[in-house]
Amino acid sequence: MAGRHPLNRQQVHAVLDQSRLHHGTPRNGLTNESVAKGKKVAAAVERGAHLVHKSGSVPPGAHIVFASDWPVSPIDPILGIQAAVMRKPWADSDPDQSFSLQESLAAYTVEGAYAEFAEHRKGTLKSGYMADLVVLSADMEKTAPADLHKVRPVTTICGGKVTYQA
């Protein structure tokens, strides 16, 4: 943790050189399938031009972290994963800024734990780590990107206890 800058919610929306942490919300400003209406669309396009870009502006060793801007955008991380995987450039001249499924999953899990300074106890399935996990209705790796939104939680386990079961 030495040399890592503690971040608050407002700070993480921009690139922070001192922490080498990039933060983005895939459903809010990172997808050209608009989730905003009217004037907000132009703001999202402008903001999206300055958010996480895989090609060129993410320094080596940077940690990409995804989260929700709920209640502004859906809280469902599966929708965020789908948006990141299916991301299309705003303009034909923009580089591909989509993320792989594995990169997207990591941005919500292990990288989220890193951003929280908790990578020593959560973020991955590992002996001795917190065993918070979600059992899904389908294998995301075998699901077409356009159908990822159909994958739903079946069981959620937090602190070793079942907290949700469909």
C-alpha positions as CSV (number, residue, x, y, z in Angstrom):
1,M,0.0,0.0,0.0
2,A,3.0,2.3,0.2
3,G,2.8,5.1,-2.3
4,R,-0.9,4.5,-3.1
5,H,-3.2,7.5,-2.9
6,P,-6.5,7.0,-1.0
7,L,-9.2,7.9,-3.4
8,N,-12.7,9.2,-2.9
9,R,-15.5,8.7,-5.5
10,Q,-15.0,12.0,-7.2
11,Q,-11.3,11.6,-7.7
12,V,-11.5,8.3,-9.4
13,H,-13.4,9.6,-12.4
14,A,-10.2,10.9,-13.9
15,V,-6.8,9.4,-14.7
16,L,-4.7,9.7,-11.5
17,D,-1.0,9.4,-12.4
18,Q,0.0,9.2,-8.7
19,S,-2.0,6.0,-8.1
20,R,-1.9,4.5,-11.6
21,L,-5.6,3.8,-11.2
22,H,-8.1,4.2,-14.0
23,H,-11.8,4.1,-13.1
24,G,-14.8,3.9,-15.4
25,T,-18.4,3.0,-15.5
26,P,-19.0,1.0,-18.7
27,R,-22.7,1.9,-19.0
28,N,-22.2,5.6,-18.4
29,G,-20.2,7.4,-21.1
30,L,-18.2,4.4,-22.4
31,T,-20.8,2.9,-24.7
32,N,-22.2,4.5,-27.8
33,E,-25.6,2.8,-27.1
34,S,-26.9,5.8,-25.3
35,V,-28.3,5.4,-21.8
36,A,-28.8,9.2,-21.6
37,K,-31.3,11.4,-23.2
38,G,-31.2,14.9,-24.7
39,K,-28.4,17.2,-23.5
40,K,-26.9,14.4,-21.4
41,V,-25.8,12.6,-24.6
42,A,-23.5,15.3,-25.7
43,A,-22.0,15.5,-22.2
44,A,-21.6,11.7,-22.2
45,V,-19.8,11.8,-25.6
46,E,-17.5,14.6,-24.4
47,R,-16.8,12.8,-21.1
48,G,-16.3,9.5,-22.8
49,A,-13.5,11.0,-24.9
50,H,-11.6,11.5,-21.6
51,L,-12.4,8.3,-19.8
52,V,-10.6,4.9,-19.9
53,H,-9.2,4.2,-23.3
54,K,-7.3,1.0,-23.7
55,S,-5.4,2.1,-26.8
56,G,-2.7,4.6,-25.9
57,S,-3.7,6.4,-22.7
58,V,-3.6,3.7,-20.1
59,P,-0.1,3.6,-18.7
60,P,1.7,0.3,-18.3
61,G,0.9,-1.2,-14.8
62,A,-2.3,0.9,-14.5
63,H,-5.2,-0.8,-12.7
64,I,-8.6,-0.6,-14.6
65,V,-11.5,-0.6,-12.2
66,F,-15.2,-0.7,-13.1
67,A,-18.1,0.2,-10.9
68,S,-21.6,1.5,-11.1
69,D,-22.7,5.1,-11.0
70,W,-26.0,3.9,-9.5
71,P,-28.6,5.5,-9.4
72,V,-27.5,7.3,-12.6
73,S,-26.9,4.0,-14.4
74,P,-27.9,0.5,-13.6
75,I,-26.2,-1.1,-10.6
76,D,-26.1,-4.5,-12.3
77,P,-22.4,-5.4,-13.0
78,I,-23.4,-7.8,-15.7
79,L,-24.7,-4.9,-17.8
80,G,-21.4,-3.1,-17.2
81,I,-19.5,-6.2,-18.3
82,Q,-21.6,-6.5,-21.4
83,A,-21.1,-2.8,-22.2
84,A,-17.3,-3.1,-21.8
85,V,-17.1,-6.2,-24.0
86,M,-19.4,-4.7,-26.7
87,R,-18.0,-1.2,-26.6
88,K,-17.8,0.5,-30.0
89,P,-15.8,3.6,-30.8
90,W,-17.7,6.9,-30.8
91,A,-16.3,7.8,-34.2
92,D,-14.9,5.6,-37.0
93,S,-11.5,7.3,-36.4
94,D,-11.4,6.3,-32.7
95,P,-9.5,3.1,-31.7
96,D,-11.2,0.0,-30.5
97,Q,-11.8,0.5,-26.7
98,S,-13.6,-2.7,-25.9
99,F,-12.4,-5.0,-23.2
100,S,-12.3,-8.8,-23.2
101,L,-14.6,-10.7,-20.9
102,Q,-11.6,-11.6,-18.6
103,E,-10.5,-7.9,-18.4
104,S,-14.0,-6.8,-17.6
105,L,-14.4,-9.5,-14.9
106,A,-11.1,-8.5,-13.4
107,A,-12.1,-4.8,-13.4
108,Y,-15.0,-5.6,-11.2
109,T,-13.3,-8.1,-8.9
110,V,-9.5,-8.2,-8.3
111,E,-9.0,-4.6,-9.5
112,G,-11.9,-3.4,-7.4
113,A,-10.3,-5.0,-4.3
114,Y,-7.0,-3.3,-5.3
115,A,-8.8,0.1,-5.4
116,E,-10.2,-0.6,-2.0
117,F,-6.8,-1.5,-0.6
118,A,-8.2,-5.0,0.1
119,E,-6.4,-7.1,-2.4
120,H,-4.7,-9.1,0.4
121,R,-8.1,-10.5,1.5
122,K,-10.6,-10.4,-1.4
123,G,-11.0,-10.0,-5.2
124,T,-10.0,-13.6,-6.1
125,L,-11.0,-17.1,-5.0
126,K,-8.1,-18.1,-2.8
127,S,-7.6,-20.0,0.4
128,G,-7.9,-17.6,3.4
129,Y,-9.6,-14.9,1.4
130,M,-13.2,-13.7,1.9
131,A,-15.5,-16.1,0.1
132,D,-18.1,-13.7,-1.3
133,L,-19.2,-15.0,-4.7
134,V,-22.1,-15.2,-7.1
135,V,-23.3,-18.4,-8.9
136,L,-24.6,-17.4,-12.3
137,S,-27.3,-18.9,-14.5
138,A,-24.9,-19.5,-17.4
139,D,-21.2,-19.7,-18.2
140,M,-20.3,-16.1,-19.2
141,E,-17.4,-17.5,-21.3
142,K,-19.8,-19.5,-23.4
143,T,-22.4,-16.8,-23.7
144,A,-22.4,-14.6,-26.8
145,P,-21.6,-10.9,-25.9
146,A,-25.0,-9.7,-27.1
147,D,-26.7,-12.2,-24.7
148,L,-24.6,-11.5,-21.5
149,H,-27.5,-9.4,-20.1
150,K,-29.5,-12.7,-19.9
151,V,-27.0,-14.2,-17.4
152,R,-28.5,-13.8,-14.0
153,P,-27.4,-14.5,-10.4
154,V,-28.8,-17.7,-9.1
155,T,-27.1,-17.7,-5.7
156,T,-25.1,-15.1,-3.8
157,I,-22.8,-16.0,-0.9
158,C,-21.5,-13.3,1.4
159,G,-19.4,-13.9,4.5
160,G,-19.9,-17.7,4.0
161,K,-23.7,-17.4,4.2
162,V,-26.2,-17.7,1.3
163,T,-27.7,-14.2,1.1
164,Y,-29.7,-14.7,-2.2
165,Q,-31.1,-17.7,-3.9
166,A,-33.4,-17.5,-7.0
